[in-house]
Amino acid sequence: MERQEIGRIAHRGHPVAAPLSDASVHRLLERQLRRCPNSSALDLGCGEAAWLVRALTMHPNLQAIGVDIDPAALDDGRRAAERAGVEGRLALHHADVREFEAADSFGAVLSVGATYAFGGLLPTLEAVRPLLAPGGTLLLGESYWEDGRPTDHAREFFGDDLTDLSGVLATLRTAGWWPIAGHTSTREELDTYEWSWTGSLTDWALDQPPGPDRDQALAAATRHRHQWLTEYRDGFGFVTLLLRPAVTA
């Protein structure tokens, strides 16, 4: 099994592929789309397009595009859009987010938990800026480390530029972005996400016949649970920010 397939299975039981509750996702989307200037949304690193499908069901005039490098995740997204009855307003593209280009700008851009795909926070912000319509917003989800020095595994898993929350905000300020709303994931949201990740993968594995896929999934769930509980549960945090770029003269 490839890592992407393991991730898809592990996220099956959670609203989105990030440590946010269903209510938090709804509230953040409602806040972003309230001021969407041209009723168009773009999700860079959309995975199964859970954010976009939700946004489209909330706003019947919205048109959306999602971009991801995982074709199987995009297929799941298309099926989810069909079940929700919004497939006619959603276009999903199999592409590297760093290479995505669009003729038009977007009133809402999302990139939640996907800065690694751009090579870090700053490259993400640089890539988004030309895609954003005047008055539009970026919904950005980013990991941070609450205190002390991140473990080597945490840096390997979450990125070498992992910093604390004030460091994330300092980077945004330096790059010319202003937070107008945000949500810091609670301990309950963080724990629920991890239990869902490991539990969904374990549940899937136990339904499989004996073989390498079952063994690999169980081993991945066990390893992830151990690393969460012993290496990063007390230090890892996640923030989702609604951002506007500074207007340059």
N, C-alpha and C positions, 0 to 999 in steps of 0.2 A: 504493500500500500504506500502511495506517495503521501507526503506531508499535507498537501492540499486536500486530499480525500479524507484524511484523518480529521483535519480541521472542519470540513463540511459536516461530517457525522457528529463531531463534538458540539457543534453549534445548533443542532436540530431542535433542542428543547428550550432555546433562549430567544427572546424577542429580536435581538440584534447581536452581531458578533463583537460586543463590547459590554463592559460591566455597567449597564444602565437598566433600570426597571422599565416595564411597559409604560408606566405613568411618566417617567422622566423623558423617555423617547417622545411621547406625545406632546409633552409640554415644550420641549426644545423645538420640535418641528412647528408647532403652532406659533411660537415666537418668531421663528425664522420666516415662515411663509406669510405671516401677517404683513410684512413689508417687502414682499417679493415684487420688484418693479415691473417685471415683464412675464410673470407666470411661467418661468422656465427654470428647471433645476438640473444640476449635474452632480453626480456622485462619482468621485475619482477613487477607485478601489472599492467598488460597490459590493463585491462578493455576490451573495444571493439576492441583492437589491432590496433587502428588507426595509431600509429607510425610505427608498423611493416608492415602493408599493404602498407603504403607510402614508406617505405624503400625497400620493395620487388619490387615495381613498378619502383623504381629508379635504382635498381641494379639487373639485371637478373640472376646473379650467386649467389645471396645471399640465404642462408637458415636461417630460423628464428623459434624461439620458444617463446611462450608467456605463462605466468603463472598468474592466477587470481583466486580469491575465489568465484567469481560471475558467476555461470553457464550460466545465461541468457545473460550476457555481452559477454561471450565467444561464444555463439551461434550467436550473432550479428556480432562478429568478423569473424566467419566462413563465414557468408553470405557476408560480405564486401569483404573478400578475394576471394570468388567465383565471385563476380561482377567484381573484378579487374583482374581476371584470374591468381591469384598467390596462389591458395589454395594448390597446390601440393608442395609448398616450405614452408608452414607454419604449424606448429604443436602447438595446443593450449591445455594447461593442466589445469584442475580444481584442484587447490591445494593451500594451504597456502604458501606464498612466503618464509616464515621462514623454511619450511620443504622441499623445492625443492632441489633436488640433481641431478647432471648430470655427466655422465661418461667423457664427453669431455668439454673443455674450449671454451670460446666464444671470438671472436675478438671485438665484440661490445656488451656492456650490457647497458640497459636503465632502469631507474627507475625515472619517472617524476611525481612528486606530490604523491608519494607512500611511503615516508619514515615512515609515520604513521603505515603502515602495518608491519614494522619491529620493531616498538617501538621507532623510532627516527632516527636521522641522523647517529650517530656512529654505531648502530647495522646494519644499511643498508650498510655502508661501509665495515664492518666486513664480512657481508654475501656475498658481491659482490667479494671481493678480490680473494678467491679461485676459482671463476668461470671465471675469466678473463684470457685470453691467454696472453703470453708475448707480449708486444707491443700493447695490446688492450686498449680500452678506455671505460669509464663509462660516459653516458649522464645522469646527475642527475638534476632533477627539485626540488627546495626547496622553501618553503615560508619563509619570514622574516618580521620583523617589523621595519619600517624606523626610527622612533625616539620615545623617551618616553617609557612609560610602556604600554605593550599591555593590552587591556581590558580583564576582566575575560572571556567574551564570546570568544574573539579571542584565548585565551590560550586553552579554552575548545575545540574549533573547529579546531585549527591548531596545537595544541600540547603544552605541558608545557614547552618545551625547545625552544620556539619561541624567536628568538633573532634578532639583526640587521644584515645587510649584512656583516659587518666586523666580526661579531661573527660567521657567517656561514663559512667564509673563515678561521678564526682562528681554528675552529673545524677540517676543512679539513687538514690544515697544521699540526695540532697535530697528526692527524691520518695517516699522511704520504701520502697525495694525493695532486697532483699539477694540477691546472687549466691551460689548454692550449687553451681554447676558452670559450666563454660564451655569454649569452644574458640576460640583465635585462629587464623584461617586461615593456613596456611603459605605461603611463597613458591611452592611447587609447586602448592598448591591454587589460589592466586590466578592463576598463569600458566595452569594447565590450564583454568580457567574461561574466561579471555579467549580462549585459542586455540580452545576449543570454541565459544564464542559466535560469533567471526568465521568459524571454519571451517565450522560447520553452515550459517550463512547463505550463505556462498560456495558450498558444495556444492549447496545447494538451487537457487541462482541458475543455476549451470552446467547444471542439468538442465532449465531452462526454455527455451522458444523465445525468440528475440530479441524484445524489447519492453520497455515501461516497467517492468514488475515486475522483470524480470531486471536491468535497468540500475539501478533503485533499490536492490535488494538488494545488488548488488556495490558500489555507491557507499557504502551504509551500512556494510558490512563493512570496506571500505578506510578510511573515515573513523574508525570505531571503533578499528581496529587502530592507526592512526597516533596517535590521541589517547591510547590506552593506553600505547604505547611512548614517546611523547615528553612527555606531560603528567602522567600520574598513576601510572605503574607503580611508581615509587620512593617514592611517598608514601601511596598508598591501602592501607587495611587493612580487615579485616572480622572482627568478633567475634560469636560466638553464645553467649548467656548463658542459663542456667537460673535463673530468679528467683522469689523468694517475697516477697510484700508484708509489711511490718511490721504486726504486729497492734496496732490502736489500741484504747485503753481506752474 
